[in-house]
């Protein structure tokens, strides 16, 4: 993993671990965002709850342990495997957290609906690559 990827992965991990952005079902429903309000009812209950921390999902690793591992070239997928955690739980958590941030930005007017849809469409693939340490 090159230094740029380490910084990106570390930034994503930190943003997710300290993120306090919570959107409720009514806010999503009132925006008419496709799939947002319904996802609350159809979510797999074995997946991490929105608001769960990256540390919790990764079996209680500390911020420092996660940061050091990423800095030393390991990936979030590596950490999940070592902690015997399904890597999809890590991906789902990051997708949920970043989706909430996008929704918040849309609601506040800092991005357009078109930008929101574009970012949402790319989100899972981008996070999956990041978690596995893949570029581009």
N, C-alpha and C positions, 0 to 999 in steps of 0.2 A: 504494500500500500504506500503510495507516495505521500509526501507531506500535505499536499492539498486535500487528498482524500481523508487523511487523518483529521485535519481541521474540520472538514465538512461533517464527518461522522461524529466527531466530538461535539460540534455545535448542535447537531441534531439531538444527540444524547442529552446534552445539557438543557436544551430548550424543552425537550419532552419531560425531563425529570423535574424541572421547576415550573412547568406550565400550570397556570391556575385558571385557564380559560375554560369555563363550563357553559355550555349551551343547553337549554332544556328543550324538550320535545315541542312545546308550544311555539317557541321562538323559531325553530326550524320549520314547523308547519306553517306559521304565518308568513314566512318568506316564500313558501311554495317551492322549496328546493327538492328536486327529485330524489326520492329514496331516503332522505334524511329523517323525517318523522317516523316512517315505517320501520326504519332500521332498529329502533328501540325495541319493537315487538318481535323482530325476527332474529335478533342477535343470538348467536350460539352462547349459551350460559357458561360454557367452559372457557370462553375467551375472557381476557382481562377486561375489567370494567373501565369505562372512561374515567379518568382521574387517577387510575392506578399509576404508580410511579415505575419508571424503568428499573429502578433498583428492586422494587417488589417483584416485578415480572422476572427479573434475572436472579431470583432466589436470594435476595437480600444483599447483593453486592453493593458496596458503598460507591458514592460518586467518584471518590479517589481511585478505587479499584477499576471502575469502568474507564475512567479517563486514562489511567496508566496503561491498561490493556490496549486501548485504541491507539494511544501514542506509540506503543511498542509494536504496532503493526497487526494486532489481532482485530477481528471484526466482532460485531454484535452477534453474528451467527456463531462464531467460535465460542463466545461467552455463553450463549444459550445452550449450545451442545455440551459444554463443560458442566453447566448447571443442570443438565437433563431437563431443559425447558424446550417446548416446541417453538422453533424459530418463528412460526406464524403468529404466535402470541406477541412477540416483539414487533413484528411487522404490523399486526393489527393495532397495537397500542399506538405506534407512531403514526399510522394512517389516521386513526381516530383523532389524535391530538392535533395533527397538522390540518385535518379537515375542519376541526373546530376553529382553529386560527384563521383559516380561509373564510369560514362563515362569518367570523367576527369582523374580518377586514371588509367583507362584502356588506355587512350590516352597517358598518361605520362609514361606508362610501369610499374607502381607500382603494378598492379595486372595483372594476365593472363586473356585471354578470358574465360577460364574455370571458374576461380574464379568470373569473372564478371557475367557470366550466372548463377552461383550458387547463388550469392548474389541477383541478380535481381529476381530470382524465389522465394526467401524467403521474399523479401522486403515488399510487401503489407501485408502479414499475420503478419509479425513482427511489422510493424507500427500500424496496426489495433489493435493488442493486447496491444501495448504500449499506444495508445490513450485511450483505454478503461480500462487501469490499470490492465490488465490480465498478469499473469506470464507465462513464458515458452511457 
